[in-house]
Amino acid sequence: MRVLNKRSGEGGIRNVRDAFSQRDWNTIKTKEGLKEFGVERVLAEFIDAEAASALEATREHQFPLSRPDREALAMFMSAQLSRGRAVREGLAESIVEVNRLLLRMGAVNYSDERLREITGQEPSAELREMVENSEKYVEIQPTNAMLLHAMFSDVQELAEMIDRRTWTLARFDSPCLFTGEHPFVRINPSGESIGFGVVTAEQLYLPTSPTQAVVLSHPWTSWPEARVEGAEELATRLNWAMLSHPSNEELLLHPDVPGHPLPSPALLARNSVWPWGEDPEASRGPPGA
């Protein structure tokens, strides 16, 4: 596969086993310093392996999916929301900031007895200053155990919300789609600021091959629960959703696909997050349906 950094333009051909791979990404270290691989095994056996047949079914045009495949793919998509670098880095930064804020509040409000209990030192103005300005003296680093628990604790709940959406399988005549390190993205054509979560996003999108894509819509739109033949206009919008997603620093492309439909320079000149405006398919069905 071809991996491309969209900011630098750098990249190249990589083996599928190496793309988006990082050693010990889901490894937990115990208090004794041992490595625990349980999270990685759970993801491999109960998320990825379970979704394999569902992904293959979409590539073989078997749609709508069977109930087991649909549930497995919903779990897979839910887990993808938390598995990339951007989500973990953002969560880690938030945890560090919250803990520093708590230390600042504690420096002001802790009694001498409490401060002595926490630090093991005699209270003083210097000690309170140290606690209040912890970034100068203390490194706060969330553990993998904390991050993984926070990221995956609601996977089942999110999967149930994903399952309740309308699922449309868009099929294209020729290879035209690409994906990224965050392959499951939100699409918010109206530009409303509320549409950024699994519940409120107007659409959710997962390409399953260069010619197949699953688009999840609200049940009250006219997107059908069926397989449709997608036109180039739809491929352009889906590719733009993947390309413009802020978490997708790196993109993944099939090495044999020479080009991909993308917005024209005239559309991009509008400097709009979604240069087409509101989604017309919400009222009349997807292009080519």
N, C-alpha and C positions, 0 to 999 in steps of 0.2 A: 504494500500500500504506500501511497505517497502522503507524507505528513508535511504540512506547511504552516509556518508561523505567520499569521495574517498581518502582524505589525512590521516584522523585519523582512518578510518575504523569503526567509531562509527555510530550508527543509530538505527532504530527500526521500528516497525509497527506503522503507524499513520492513523487516519481517513482521508479520502480524503478532508474533509472540512478544515483540519488543515495543510495539507502539503503545504509548500511554501507560507504560509499565514502570513501576518504581518499587524497589525492594523494601520490604517491611512496611508498606503503606498502611496495612491493616493489622500490623503486629502489635501486641500488647506486651509490655515488659512487667513481670511480676516484681514484688518487693525484693525477692531474692536475686533479681537480675536475669531471670530466665525468660525466654521468648515464648509467648502463647499465641498460637495460630488459629484459635477457634473461630474468630470472626471471619477470617478468610475462608475457612472451610464451610461455614454457614452460607456465606455469599455464593461460593462456588456450587455447593450441593443443593441449596434450597431456593436460590434466586436465579442464578445463571443457567444451571442445568435444567431447572424446571421450565424456564422460558425458551429453551432451545427449540423445542418442537413448535411452539407458537410462532417464533420468528421464521422458522422454515415454512410454516403453513402460509404466512403472508407472501413469501417469495414464490410459493407454488400456487398462489391465487386462491387459496382455500379460505373463503371469507363469506359470511361472518365466521368467527372462530368458534370452536367448541367451548363449552363452559369451562373445562379445566385449562384449556390454552388461554382463554381470555383472562382468567384469574391469575395465571402464572405471568402473563405479559404485563398485567396491571401491577403486580408486585415488582417485576423487573423495572418498569418505568418509574415506579415510586422510589426504588432504591437508587436509580440513576440521579435523582435530584440531589443526592448527598455524597456522591462518590468522587467528585472531581476536586481539583486543587482549589478553585476559587471559593467554593462553599466552605471547605475546611479552613482555609486561611482567613476568611471573613469571620467564621465562628471563633477561631482562636483569638483574633484581634478583639472581638467583643468580650470574650471571657477575661482577657488581660485587662481591658479597660474597666470592666465592672469591678474586678478585684482591686485595681488601683484606687478606684473611687471609694470602695469600702474601707481601704486602708486610710485614706484621707479623712473620711468621716470618723473612723475609729480614733485617729490621732487627736481629734478635737474632743470626742465624747467619752473615750474610755476613762474609767477611774484609775487611780494609781494601782489599785489591787489588780484590776483586769489587765492593765498594761504589763504589770510585773508577771502575771500568769502567762501571758502570751509570749513575751520576749525573753523572760528569764533574767531580765536586767532591772536595776533600780530606775524608776521613772525620773526623767529629767527633761528639760527643754530640748536638749540635743536629741534625746531618744524620740520625743514626739515629732521633732522636725524630720528625723530619719524616716519614721513611719509615714508621715504626711507626704514626703517626697520620695516614695519608695522606688521610683524609676531610676533614681541615682544610685541606689544601694542594693536593690533586690531585683533579680530576674524572675519574672513570673512566666512559666511555660506550661500550658495545659498538656496533660498526658494524652496519649493516644486513647487510653481507656475512657477518659472523660469525653473526648471529642466523638469517638465512635458511638458511645451511649447516647449522646445528645443528637447525633445525626440520624441514627437508625431507630430510635425509640418509637417513632410514629409512622414507620413504613407501612404497617398493616392498615392503619387508619387512612393514610393517603391513598393506598391502593384501592380501598373501597370507594373513595370519592372518584378516582380515575375510572373505575369500573362503571359508575353510574352515568358517565358521559356517553354521547353518541359517537361511535367509532366508524370512521370511513377509511377504507383502504383505497388510496389513489395509486393507479398503475399508469406508467408512462411507456410509450412505445420504444424509446431508446434510453440508454443510461444517461442520466442528467442530474442526479442528486448527489450530494456529498454530506458528510457528517462532521462532528467535532468531538473534542474531549468531553464536552457536555452534550450528549446526543439527544437528550429529551428536553425540548425548549418550549417556552411559552410564546404565544403570538397574541398581540393585543392591537388589532388594527385600528380601533377607535381612538387610541391614544389616551384613554382614561387612565388616571394614575392608580386606580384600584386594581387593575387587572394583572397582578403580578404573582398570584398564588394559584395553587391547584384548583381552589374553589372559584376564584374570581376571574382567572385568565379566560379570555374569550375563546382561545383555542390552545391545544397542546399538540406537539408534533414530534414524531419519531420516524426517521427514515430507517427502513430495514434492509435496503439494498439500493444500488444506484437507480433502480427502476420502480421501487415500491416504497410507499410511505403510509403511516397511520396518522390520521388527523382526528383529534378528539375535540368535539364541539359541545356546546350546551344543547340539551335536548330540545329546547324551544326554537332552535334555528332550523333551516331547511336542509342542512347537511344530512344525507341519508345514512342509515345503518346498513351499508352495502359496499360493494366494490365498484369503483367508477374509473372511467378512462380519463386521466388528467391531461389537460392541454399545457402548452408551454407557459402560459400566463401563471398557472398554478405552480409549476416547477420554479418559476422565477421568484414567486413570493415565498415558497418554502425554503429555497436556497438563501434568500435574503434573511429570513428568520434565523437560520443557522449561522450565517456569516456575521450578522449584526449582534448576536447575543453576546453580552459583555463578558461572560465567563469563557467563551470559546476563543482562547488565545491561539490554540493550535487546531487546525482543520485536518480532516482525513479524507483523501480522495482516492478513487480507483485509478491506478496508473495508466489504464488503457482508455480512459475517457478524456478526449482532447479538450473539451470545454463544457461549461455549465451555464444555463440561463441565469442572468443576473439583471438587476435594474439598469436601464439606460442612463447615460450621463445626464440627460435632461431631467429624469426623475430624481437622481441623486442630488442635482443642483438645488432641489427644494429644501435640502437640509432637514428633512423630516425623518423621524425614527421609523415611520412606516409610510413611504412616499406615495402610496396609492390612496390613502384615506381609509374610511371605514370599509369593512369587508362586505362586498356586494353579495357574496355567496350565502350570507346569513339569511337572505330573503328569497333567493332564486335558485339555490343549489350550486354545487361546485362546478367550475369550468369543465365542460366536456361530459357532464353527467347526463 
